[in-house]
Amino acid sequence: MASAPFKQILIANRGEIALRVICACKDLGIPTVAVFSEADRDSLPVRFADKAICIGPPKSARSYLDIPSIISAAEIARVDAIHPGYGFLSENERFAEVCRVSGIKFIGPTPEIIAAMGIKERARAIMKEHGVPILPGSAGVLSGPEEGLEMAEKIGYPVILKASAGGGGRGMRIVNRAEDLPGLLTQAQQEAGASFSSADVYLEKYIGAPRHIEFQILADEHGNVEILGERDCSIQRRHQKLLEESPSPALRPEVRTRVMAKLREAIRAIGYTNAGTVEFLMDEQGDLYFIEVNARIQVEHPVTEAVTGTDLVKAQIRIAAGERLPDILGGPVEFRGHAIECRINAENPETFAPSPGRITGLNLPGGVGIRVDTHAYQEGVIPPYYDSLVAKLIAHGRDRAEAIQRMKRALDLFVVEGIHTSIPLHKRILNDPDFVAGHFDTNFIKRWHA
Ligand code: ADP
């Protein structure tokens, strides 16, 4: 690369992902601008960015979600690109559009693609059109209980009602019997309306014991598409991921090859650009069914980085600068070993209740095969206003057994005092014989409590 792809990048996020983007920019020689709320004044991204601008009070709606404040900061600092991280404005098509009209490159897909992928039943239709397998379900938004009942009768119970604009596992209801459908539909619509921009709900077949498998996509602005393997994110609680790994211990090679070929075609055909994740559920037969596209970098991206040796955030920035994927990747993607990520959250490991507060003692593990992505530091505060992610602990080994062993060692050396964390929960997962054998689905944690 002759010169830096951008003159200056603003990071419209906070926490570990803001720091992660700063690291990628440092590697590329690009100066950074952090924006922060009053609650994050003493945070590491503010300390390590080249510039930092306060954009408002703690509440996200008036800071990290406030488009005019962020654009003003970008204009004052004269940046030529914005990285949105994940969450907050990362999949907000209006933000991507405002960036475009302001002459600032949004590091992510176009507003049109974000909009299309954000409506889940629309993304379903698009994938189906291109031959990617989807679960049987409604062709679009349910018009009412009659259509839902008719559809469910055809597919067979159980079915799941899902918010079109859904995210974070909200607005979903499992329906086991016809008589429950009308009431649950009303509940799902109300929850969707309260949490998202729309009360629209669609229906699909419910898989009782699925595995969550997702593929990492990179696509440049010249029609080149690469799929950097899959991640297995089946270890969840309340439909939220806790532990992710790559490759999946359960995906059959022929299914992987078949689905990846269809997916590559679909991604190219829809003109998707930059990084993205395509999520699937695997049924008991081992077949994959598309559920949704996340048009952004994801929390669990480091496991893919570990097994492919590719810096995905750097790739996002270079793609946004118009570079070609073959130049960015420097050859065919090769897969090495096995990687696992544990999400260390500030929460009670039994009740999962958030546990914000001051970190009074901290020891971060290291050593061979270990990576820690975190914004935590001794005496630092985890504020109550945002998500509870404290750190991501990633272990890489030659095979799954070695990755598990290294993860266990790192969890033993990981000390966080002053707040509760999910470290004890992860130790329990790593020692579970079913987990070690690779036998688990999304109900793994739920089964402990049963
Ligand atoms: P969100 O965008 O809210 O995260 P997803 O569509 O990605 O919603 O689903 C989140 C999780 O919910 C999945 O990983 C899975 O555990 C569960 N889920 C979603 N759809 C189904 C389904 N059809 N059958 C069984 N579980 C499902």
Boltz pocket constraint, residues with backbone or C-beta under 6 A from the ligand:
constraints:
  - pocket:
      binder: B
      contacts: [[A, 135], [A, 160], [A, 166], [A, 167], [A, 168], [A, 169], [A, 170], [A, 204], [A, 205], [A, 206], [A, 207], [A, 208], [A, 210], [A, 212], [A, 233], [A, 236], [A, 239], [A, 279], [A, 281], [A, 291], [A, 292], [A, 442]]
      max_distance: 6.0
